[in-house]
Amino acid sequence: MLFGRRKPGYTTTVDGSVDPEQAVLELQKAELAAKKKPKAEVFDIDAASETARRLKETGSTFDGSAAKTGEDVIAAVERETAELAAKQAAETAPETAPEAAEASQPNAAKPELLDFLASEPEAENDPFADQPTKTAPELPELTPAQELAGYIRARSAAALITPHALLLEEVENADELLAQMPADPQCTDIVTRAGAKDTYYYSNANMSDNYAMIAQLIEDKDLCVMFAEMVRFNARIYPSATPLKYFQRSPYGLAPEVIEQTWKAMQENPAYADIEELTNNQNERFLFSTKHLTRRYAKAISDVDDFCD
């Protein structure tokens, strides 16, 4: 009786008393065992070529004696390669020593770039050779009055007005130099402003006249006068009412309680009777001058329209 797979040229006869499934399993095991037979060891031609190349490069006299004594061929080749490398390093060491010493010399021995360029010959066919060398004209020396004007300009650029008292403290013969400025064309930007407590100087090239007025009022340190002058100025020039919180901003920088004290003192002084207060539709407090604005007009221009952003 025949069992198992049937392939061309493949026939197996088994005993009829054997279990058919067991017989098939045995046949399959035998077939797998036949497929797993170890292959014959393949000679590695690449490894052999590498070994031969290293023997040739090192000039090895390896003659197979290592194999006779049981030493690995590759290990013998590596040993001889290391010996040859050490020999070559010992031969080249004296040659590299001078080079290392030269590299360690200080940079001072090397020529500087500017010295090298100066030693080079002049370029031929220079298109600019016939042109004369032009030097920048020397600036004229400043007079003492011009130096003082420069000091005033620097303070004006820093948003500072210069009191006359400060110049007397810091500059010798300040009055004489100040008297020379109007006749000097280099000092025409220096402007004089009379304050309540001193005379002030500034450069209208670096500070506007309006800002100089504010700076002068601040330097005078009379808050009532400063409030009245700014409220009247805003009502006359723009025209507009002046919010009380305006004096909290730079360059005034007054605290709210100082503003309230100043306004209270102004109300008690008849000299400021034209200064009045109003509240707009946003409950903000304003001051205006009745010399330049009516209350109705001041209220109208102080109110905020509902459709405005």
Summary of the structure (lengths in Angstrom):
residues: 309
radius of gyration: 53.7
end to end distance: 108.2
largest distance: 145.2
contacts: 682
relative contact order: 0.05
helix: 53%
strand: 9%
